[in-house]
Amino acid sequence: MTYVTRISRFGFVNCYLVREEDGLTLVDTMIPRSAKRIVAAAEKLHAPIVRIALTHAHGDHIGSLDQLHALAPGAEVIISARDARLLAKDTSLDPGEPQDKLRGSYPGAKTAPTRTVVDGEEIGSLRVIATPGHTPGHISLLDGRDGTLICGDAFATLGGVATSAKGSPLFPLPAMASWHKATALESASTLCALEPARLAPGHGKIVDSPVPAMQRAIARGA
């Protein structure tokens, strides 16, 4: 049994509904004007959205946050402590961080997080895994019940499994939007070592038994 339902816009960008005992955790909100589609999917699962977890602050992952917050005002809003600054449009880098350019879209949101998280914390049944590189505070989420890894943009599967350090030639956008590729590659290795049963990316279809493909993608980026 899997607890994760994928929702996609144009086959290009994904979010996920994760079933919990108290309702649904929504992971990411896709591009703007996606809220009605997400709410309709939740209604088909006959459960309310009780929390919204964001893997990172890029616009194609937080694009419908404000609209969703208006439709589900009681839902908890969760993001990493580091990317909460980017959500608030603070694009400064810390002295100890690589001083590479922040790439991709950071439109921010009016909705402020109700909770911030760091590595090792839990969001419902999901364990937070710090996977910086694509953004400074990027996180991935592992469902220990069935081994599904919701990886944001640490990996993409559109055009083949690839890291955000070295994207697929058929879909290079996540790599083009990455902040620090060496760090992104380290994070990809961290996720691969978890040996997930399935890989649920921000872009592309869910891949079962993904470890060999993840290993190949990491090797290409090295």
C-alpha positions, 0 to 999 in steps of 0.5 A, a space after each residue: 500500500 502506498 500513502 502518496 498520491 501524485 498530482 501534476 500540471 501539464 505533466 511538468 510539475 508535481 505536488 503530492 497528497 500524503 494520507 495521515 490519520 488526521 487528514 492529508 499532508 500536501 507536499 508543495 503547491 505547484 505553479 500558480 492557479 493549481 489550488 482548485 485542482 489540488 483541493 479537488 484531488 483531496 476531496 476524491 480522497 475524502 480527507 481534509 488538507 491539514 498541513 502544507 509542507 514545502 520542499 523549497 521556495 522556488 516559484 513552481 513549488 510555492 506558486 499556489 500557496 497563498 490560494 491554498 491557504 485561503 481555501 484551507 486556512 486552518 492548515 499548518 504551513 511548513 518549510 525549512 528554517 533556511 528556505 523560510 527566509 527565501 519564502 519571505 524574499 530574503 535572498 541573502 546568503 550566510 557567511 559560511 554558505 557557498 556564495 554562488 548565485 541563487 538561481 530560479 524564481 523566488 517570488 515569495 508568498 504572503 502566507 508565512 509558515 506556521 512552523 519551520 523544520 530542520 533535518 531529522 524532524 517529522 511532518 506527520 509520517 514524513 521524516 525531514 531530510 536536509 538536502 541543500 544544493 538546489 536551494 540552501 534550505 531544500 528538504 526531502 521527505 521520506 515516508 517510513 511506512 512504505 519507503 516513498 521518498 518525496 525529493 522535491 528537485 533533488 532528483 527529477 525523472 522527466 527525461 530520465 532520472 537525474 540530479 539537480 547537479 547535472 540534469 537530463 538533456 531532455 529536461 535541464 531546468 532543475 539543474 539550471 535553477 540550482 544554487 550550488 551543484 557540488 552540494 546538490 550532488 552530496 545531497 543526492 548521495 545522501 538520499 540514495 543511501 536511504 535506499 528508497 522503495 520509490 522516488 517521487 520527484 517534483 518533475 516527472 513520474 514516480 519511479 519504483 525501485 529507483 536506487 540503480 537509476 539514482 546511482 547512475 545519475 549521481 555518477 553522471 554528475 560527479 
